[in-house]
Amino acid sequence: MKFLAIAVAICGGCAAGQSAEDEANNVLVLESKVPLGNVRGRIDHLAVDLGRKRLFVAELGNGSVGVVDLAAAKLLRRITGFKEPQGVGYVPSVDALYVASGGDGSVRIFGGDDYAPAERIDLGDDADNVRVEPSTNTVFVGYGAGALAVIDPATRKKTDDIRLAAHPEGFQLSPGTNRIFVNLPQRRSIASIDRASGQQRASWPTQNASANFPMALDETNQRVAVVFRNPARLDVFAMASGEKIAEQDTCGDSDDVFMDAKRNRVYVSCGDGSIDVFAVEGTAYRRLVRIRTVSGARTSLFIPAMDLLALAVRANASQPAAIWLYRARP
């Protein structure tokens, strides 16, 4: 497959005599751009069906979900009829796609093979992020003024609510600690929830930083990585205590952050039109490169099993909406 050139503005870790573009090609290579067709407005979260190599794209402004064939690098089909779809999640154990819609507070379930409608769960308000816990076969959906809905994929029913102090944004499930870590930007805090009891065990204030939306976990080092929009900064905390381990300036208007455990890297995608790549070196987070993308392209998904970073690029005056696929190297 022909590689596409990448324009890079900052390269903090380039070796002497090595260009920023060369360094980018040693980190993330833009392999293809997959057009999404006539899609307008904001694009929200992404999810993947690894077995079929299909990417699901929550096309919030378009009221639809795009299905991308990653192997063929093309749009396979589009599911329509949503009101501001935000969260998507695929559950392999029951071969089902979950879509959460902020506009009507619903979670809709579709068959994973033909995407036929299977069930609808009404949560009430602002259904948002979707997370799937394979070990317990459980689906979590953030919604409302402060809750995580707990859904059993076998029965397709909500079985419980985990109450929170404010609307949850990015949240992650930690199998190693049996905790759920939740960004609560309205409270300028990060909540640590005991998975077994559903009770909050700790609240970490974010001090002088606000708009903490993206979150990723480093299970190997037992750390929580959170990116703030104000100021534009990556902060890393110890899972057990909430103690801040590191902080580093990052790109602006962040929406997603991922840990690449295989390469000891962190990827941050931002609406200012860039991706920041950091190397994890003990307790230090050194920026390797800043890769220029497109203004507004802030949502992404790193797929470790495929060594791919998928970036959602919304339509603008010069180009249609697309998914840009980057190959992580080496």
N, C-alpha and C positions, 0 to 999 in steps of 0.2 A: 504493500500500500504506500502511496506517495505521501511523504511527510510534508506538512505545511510549515512555513516559516513563522516564527513567533517573535514579536517585538517586545523587548524587555527594557524597563526603565532603570531598575536598581538591581545590582548584583553584589550583595554584601560579602559573599564567600568565594568570589572568583579568584582563581590562581593567577599569578603574574603572567601577563601575556595572553590570557584567555579572555575572549569577548563575553559580554553578557549573554548574547544569543547562544554561544557555545555552551555556557554553563546551564542555560535553560534546557538545552537539548540533552544534557546529562541528568536532568531532573524530571521534567515533564515535556513530552513531545505531542504536539497537536496532530493527531492522525487523521481526523475527518470531521466534517461539519454535516450534521444530519438535518435537513430542512424539515420543519414541522408543518408546513403548509400555511393556510390562512388562519393564523393564530394571532390575536391582538391582546394587548394588555399584559399585566403582570403574570409571571410564572412563579409558582410556589414550590412545594417540596417534591422530591423524587424518591422512587423506590425501585427495587429490582427483583425479577423472577430469575434466579440464577440457572435453574434447570433449563428454561427455554431461552435464556439470554435476552430477556426483554426488560426494557426500562419503562417505568410509568412516570408520566409528567403531569403534575397538577397544574393545568392551565387556568389559573384563577380568574383572570380577566375575561377569558373566553368561555367560561362555564363548562369546561370539558377536561378530559384526561387523555393525553396522547400515549400510544403504545409504540415504542421504538424497538425494532429488531436490531440488537447490538451486533450480532454476527454479520448481518448484511448491511449495517449502517444505513437503515432506511426506516421511514415511518410505516408501521404496519397497519394501524387503524386508529380511530378516535372514538371514545365513549362520550356521549353528550348528555345534557339534561341536568347538570349540577348547578347549584347556586354558590358561587365562589369556592370551588374545591381547593382545599389547602393541604391536608395531610393525606398521604397514600402509604399503604403497607401491604406486602404480600406475605401470606401464611402458607408455607409449603406443606404442612401437615394435613391441611384440608383443601389445598389447591384453591385458595380464594384471595381475591383482591379487595382490600378495604379502602374506602375513600371517605374522608371527613370533609364536610362542607360548612364553612363559616357562615354562609348566608342564611341557612335554615337550621343549623345546629344538628344536622343528621349525619349518620354514618351509614353508607350504603355498601353492600357486599355483593360481589360478582364472582361468577365461576372463573377459575384461572385458565381454562382452556378456550372457552368461547365468549367469555365476559357477559354471559347472560345474567340479568338481575336475579339475586337470590334472597336478599333480606334488606330491611331498613330498620335502623335503630335511631330513635329520636332522642338526642341528649338535651336539647333545649336551647342552647345558645353557643355560638362561636366555636364549633368543633374545629380543632386545629391539628397539632402534631399527632402522628400515629407511630407507635413503637410496638414491635413484635418480640416477645420473649420465647424463643424456641424451646428452652429447657423445661418450661412449665406449660407451653402451648397456650400462652395468654397474650391478648392484645390490649394495649393501653392507649387511650385517646385523651389528650388535654382539651378542656373545654370550659366555657362559662366564666363566672367570676372567680373561680378557683377550685378546680377538681381534675382528677385523672379518672376517667371511666375505665373499669376493668371488664373486659369482654371475653367470654368463653367461645372460641371459634367452633367448638363441637356443637354447641347448642345455638350459637349465634344470638346470645342474649347477654345483656349487661348483668354482671353478678355483684358488682360492688362499686363504690366511689371512694377514692382517696381524696380527702378534703385538704385544700391548700389555702394560703392567706391571700392569694391573688391569682389572676389568670396565668396559667403556665405557658411559657414559651418553650425554648429548647429544653428537652429532658432526656436523660439516658439511664439505662438499666445496667447495674453492675452485678454480674453473676458472682464475682469474687467476694464481694462484701454483702451481698443480698440487700443492697440499698438502691434507691432511686434518687438521682440528683436532678433538681429542677431549677431552672432559671425563673425568677419572679421579678421581672424588671420594674413593675409598678411598686414593689416594696424595696427595691434596690437590695435584693438579697438572693442567696442560693440556698434552697432547702434540701436537707438530707433526710430521706424518708426510709423507715424500716419496711422492707418489702413484706415481711411475714405479718406484721401487725397493721400496716398501713398508717402508722403514726409518724409524725415528724419528730426526729431525734435531735436535729440541730438546724440552725439558721445562720448562714455566714453573711454578714453585711458586706456590701461591695464598696463601702467607704466613698471615695471621691469619684467612682466610675458609675455610669448608668447605661441603660439600653443594652443589657446583657441578654442577647438572643441566642447566638450559637453556643453549643457545648459539645465536647467530645471527651471520652474516657481513655486513659492509658492504664489498662489493667495490669500490665507488666510492672510498672512503677507505682501503681496505686495512686494515680493523679487524676484530677479533674481540670480540663482545659476549657476556659470560658473566654469568649471574645466580646468586648464592649464596643459600642459605637461612639460613646462620648466619655472619655477620649477614645480614639481608635487604638485599642490595646488588647494584647493577648495576656491573660493572667492564668497562672497554673497553681492549683491548690492540692494539698495532701488530702486524700479521700478520708482518712481516719479523723483528722483534726480540723480541717479547713484552713490550716496554716498556708499562707502564700509562699510558694517555692520560687516562682520566677514571674517576671513581667517583661513584655517586649512590645514596642510600638508596632502597629500593623496597618494594613490598608483600611480605607474608610467605607462605611456603610456595609459592614460585614453581615452575612446571613447564614453561612455554614462554616464549620471547622471539622476536620477529620484527622485522626491519628493513623499514620501508616506504620504499623508495628514492625513490619518486615524491614523497613529502611530507616526506622527511627526518625521519622519526619512528621511534621504537622503541616496540613494544607488549610489555608483560609481563603475563601472566595468573597469578593466584595463588590458592591454596587458602584464603587468609584471607577470600575473598569480594570480590576487587577486580581491576581492570585498571588498570595504570599506563601513561600515555602520555607519552613524553618527546620533546621537540624537539631535534634535533641542530643545534647552532649552533657551527660550527668544532670545537673540542675540548671544548666544554661540552655537557652533556646536561641540559636544563631540563625539569622535570616540568610538563606542561601541565594534566593533570587526573588524578584518581583516580576511576574509575567503580565504583560499588558493584554487585556481582553476587550470588552465593550462596556461602555457605561450602562448600568442597570443590570448587568449579568452577575447577580449576587448569589443565586441558588445553585448548589452543586450536590454531587453524591460521589464519594469514593467507594469503589467496589474492589476490596482487597483480593478476592478470588480471581479477578480478571486484570488486576493491575491497571485499572481504568479510573480516571476522574472525569465524570460527566458534568458539564457546565451548561446551565440553561440560559440561553441568550434570547431576550425578548425582541420582538420586531421593532425596527426603527425606520426612519425615512429612507435609509439606504439599503437595508437588507431585511429579509423575512426572519421570523423566529426560527431558532435552530438549537440543536444540542451539539456542543463541541466536545469531542472525545479526546482526552489526553492520555497518553501512555506513560505510566510511572517507570522511571529507569534509575539505576541499572536493574 
